[in-house]
């Protein structure tokens, strides 16, 4: 991990337990941002492109106050602390970034669009800050022990805990996941949220590159995988496959089709994009144990309640629940169940109904294979 000293403005690399306390910056990239080699090679760092980094270092060095118990001498900023010319270093950084934010002594979120005096105007600017729309800033919001929000002039607007209700209304992340970790038990770990719920948090966010919509979620799902820029939407497919390998949470299949795409027939068990989880913020994982499932060369190997003969379609319960005022079961519909192969295609996706039955480990089940296909959309 490469850190920048707040006063000397020199870089130094640290590893594991040798890493000193550091402050970390969360921000939105705007205009010209200084890269590692540019910052290191510059003799004079007086240009406007250097101002954000220098101002952050200056802010941290003079900010012992009530916000930081032990003033860090080091900072980490993604623009200049990663050598992006090295694909190996970039891959390591992206796979480690969630943990780097989690282990930071303090995280500051710089909202450059908020510059008004305290009051209603500032509250509106806070709600409308583009910082809340970026894919990468989701992990920067939930990973740290605490986040302090700064306006354009580097004034502290407040901390995540005291702003939890407002941030929850903006982002859809429940307040319990936004409060301080201490005292122990006060804050729920984001890892306790179902897969569908975590996907819903990013469903309205965006990234500059399509692959990054998957890569920005690696830490949130505790997944490591190589970066393959150029694969486009396939990155999100790979992410879901890794999630399936590491979790038995069936809410990964509980996506619904966006309303503006309901005139298509969608095929496959995996969602094409996070937007398909937009309505899944209140889905909870069921604790019931279900027979294991996995992806094979024939498709997803899945166990469903046993049936006596081939059928045109069958409704299959998932082991998860939707809490929308009442406890609703989550089901999907499989079609053409012949020769141990079933197809999931729908114009709506998962369905929610007063259905409370779960599939048990020791239940009489039938093994089928569900092909994923190529996410082709067929008009109905």
N, C-alpha and C positions, 0 to 999 in steps of 0.2 A: 504494500500500500504506500503510495507516494503522498507525502504531506508537504504543505507549504508553511514556513515559519512566519508568524504574524508581523515580526519587526524586520528581520533580515531579508524576507521575501526570497529565501533560498529553499530549494526542494531537498527532501531527504526521504529515502525509502525505509520502511519498517516492516517487520514480519511478525505476525501472531502476537505472542505475549509481550514482545518488545515495543509494541505500538503505544506511544504516549497518549494521554488525554487529548482529544481534538474536538473542535467545533466543525459542524458540517453545514453547507449551504444548500438550500433547496430553492430553485429559481426557474424561471422560464427563459429559454434561450431567445435572444432578441438581437437582430442585426449582426454586427461583427462581434463574435466572442473569441477571446484569445486562446489559442491552443497551447499545448505544453511547449513545443519547440519555439514558438513565437515568444512566449513569456520568458523562457530561459535564455534566449538569444538576445533579447532586447536590452540595449545599454541604457536607454531612457524609457521609463514607463509612465510617460505623462499624457499619452493620447487618451481619447475618450474610451477606447476599447479596453483600456486597463482599469478604468475607474471602478467598475463593479468589484473586481477582485481586491484592489487596494482599499476601497471603502469597507469591504467586509473584514479584511485583516485589521484595519484600524478600529472598526467597531468592536471586534472580539477582544482586541488588546486593551481597550479601555472600559470593558463591560464586566466588572466583577459583580456589582450590584446584587439585588435580590434574585436575579434570574440565573446566575451561574455561580454555583457554590465554590468551584475551583476553576480559576480562569485558565483556559487552555492557551498554550503557546503555539499550537499548530492548528491548521485548518485544512479541510478537504473541499475542493470545488471541482465538479465534474469536467468543466471546460478545460482546465489547465493541469489537472493532476493525473490525467490519463493520457498516455502516448497513443493516440488513435491511429498512428501510422503502423503500429504493431498490432496485427490481428490477434495474436495470442494475448497480449495485454488487455486489449479491448474486450475479448471474450471473458477473461478472468474477472475484469472489473464488473461487467454486466451480471455475471453469475454470482458475484460477491456483494453487489451494491446494497441489497436489502440488509445484509448483515452489517455492512459499514454504517448505514444509517441507524441501525438498531444499537450498535455499540458506541456511537458518538456520545460525548459528554453532553452535548446540547446541539439541537438542530434549529436553524433559523430559516424561515420561509420568507423570501424577499418578494413582495408584491409591488412591482414597479408601477402598476396602474392605480394604486391607491396613494393619493397625495393631497387629499383635502383635510381640513381641520376636523377634529372629532365632531360627530353629530350624524344626522340622517344621511347626508351626502356621502360621508365616509363609509357608513354602513352599506349603502347601495354599491359603492365602488368595491367594497370587500366582497359582496355577494356576486358581483359581476366580473371579478378578477379572472383573467384567462388562466391563471395558475390552477384553478379548479377544473379546467377542461383538458389538461394534458395527461396522457397516459403515464408518463414517468413519475409525475408528482403524487400519484396514488400511494406508491410504496413509501415515498418521502413523507407522506402524511401519517401513515399508520405504523411504520416501523420504529421510529424513535421513541424513547421514553417520554419525551415531551418536545413540543414544537412551539417556537415563539414566532409570531408573525410580525413582519416589519413593513412599514410603508416606504415610499420612494425615497424619503429623506432619512431612512434608517432609524426611524422612531418605532418603538415597540407598540404594537396595536393590542396585544394580548397573547395569552397562551392557549394552546389547543384545548386544555381542560375547561377553562372558563368560557371558551367560545364553542364548546361541544354542541350545544343545541343548534346554534346558527350554522356550524359546519355540517352537521348532520342533515339539515334541511337543504343545503346546497349540494351535497355529495351523495346522499342516500346511505351513508355509513352510519350505523346505529351509534348513539351517544356512548354506549357502554364500551365500544371499541376505540373511543377517542380520548378517554380520560387517562389520568396518570396511572402508571403501573404500581406506584407506591402510595399508600400502604398496600401490601400484598393482597390481591383479591379485589381491589377496587376497579381495575380495568380488565375487561375480557380480552383474551388474546385473539387477534384477528384469525389465527389458525383454527380457532374453534368454530368459526362461521362455516357454513356449508360451501361446497364448491360453487353451486349456483349463486349463492348470495355474494361471494367474493367476485364472481364474474359480473354480477349486476353492478358492482361498484365502478367497474371500468367501462360499462356498456355505453356510457354517454361521453366518454373521453376519446381523444384522438392522438395520433403520433404522426410525425412527418413521414416516416417510412412504414409501410404496411407490416413488415416483419417485426418492427418494434412493438406492435400491439401485443404480440406474444412474448417478446423478450422482456418487456417491462413487468410481466406477471410472474417471472421465474421465482423470485424471492417470496412473493405472496403465496405461492403454492409449494414452496420449498422444493423446487425442481431445478436440476442442472441439466443443460443440454447445449450442444455446440451451436454457434451462430452461423447461419447460411444466408447472408444477404443476397437477394436475387430470387429467393424462393417464394416471395409474396405471401399470399394467404395460407400456403402450406405450413408456414411456421406455426400458425394457430392450431392446425391439425396435429402437428408434432407435439405441441404443448399438451393437448388433450390426451393423446396417446400416452405421454409420460405420466400425466395425472392418473390415468386408469391403472398404469403399472404400479403406482405408489399409493393408491387409495381405493377403498371399496364404497365410497360415497356415490350413490346412484343419482344424486341431484345433477351430476354432470350431463345427464340425459334429459333433464327437465326443462330444456329451453322451449320457447314458443316463437312462432313466426311473427316478425314485425307486421303491424297492420297494413302497411303499404305494400306488402309482398304476398298478401293472402290470395292473390289471383294466380299464384304459382303453386305447383305441387313439389314439395321439398323431399328429397330422398336422403336416407342415411341416419345413423345413430348420433353422429357428432355434429355440433353446430358449426356453420361456416364462419361465424364472426361473433365477438362478444355482445354486439347489439341484440342478439337473439336471447340474451339473458336479462334484458331490461326489466322484465316483470317478475324476476326471481328473488328480489331482495328479502322476501319473507318466507323463503323455503328453508326448512330445517332437515338435517339428516336424521333418519330413523336409526335407532340403536339396535334394531333387530338384525340378526346375522343371516345373511343370504348366501347361497352357494356362490363360489367365486366365479368371476367372468374375466375374459381376457380377449385381446385382439389377436386373431390368427390370419393366415393367408386366405381363409374363406370368409373372413369378416369377423364381427364380434361374436364370440362364443358366449351365449347367454342362456340362463335357465329360466323357464317360464312354467307356470302351473300346468300340470299334465293335462292333455286333452286326448280324447279317444280316437279321433280321426282327423285327417286333413281338413282345414277350414279356410274359408275365404279371409276371415279376419278374427282377431282376438284382442281383447283389452287386457293389458298387462300392468299390474301395479308396480310402481317403483318404491323402494324403501326410503321414502322421504315424505315430508308433509308441508303443505302450504298453510300458513296462519294468516288468513285474510278475514279477521273477525271470528271465523270459526275454523275448526281443524279440518282441512280438506286433504283427501288423498290425491296423489299424483299418479296419473296413468298415461301410458302411451298405447297406440294401436299398431299392431303388426298385421300385415296382409299376406295373402298367398302362402300359407304355411304348408308347403309341400316339400318332401324329400329333405326334411330337417333344415330348410331354409325359409326364413321369413323376411319380409321387407317392411321397413318403416318409411312410409311416405305420407305426407300430410300437408294441408294448407294452413294448419293452425299450430302444430307441434304438440307439446304435452297438454293434457286436459286435467282440470281440477274439479273434484266432485266430493260429496260426502261419502267417502270410501276409505275405510280405516284399516283394511286388511293389509298385512305385510307378508312377504314371501320368506319362509323360514328355512333354515339350513337343512333340517331333516324332512322337509316336505317332499311329497312325490312330485318331481318336476320333469320337464322334458327339455333336452338340450337342442337348441337351434343355432343357426348361424345367420347373422344379419349383415349383409354387405353394406359397406359405406358408400360405394360409388364415387363419383367425381363431382358431387355437389352441383349437378346439372339441374336447372330449374325447368320444369315442364308445365306449361299452362294447362289449367284444368278446364 
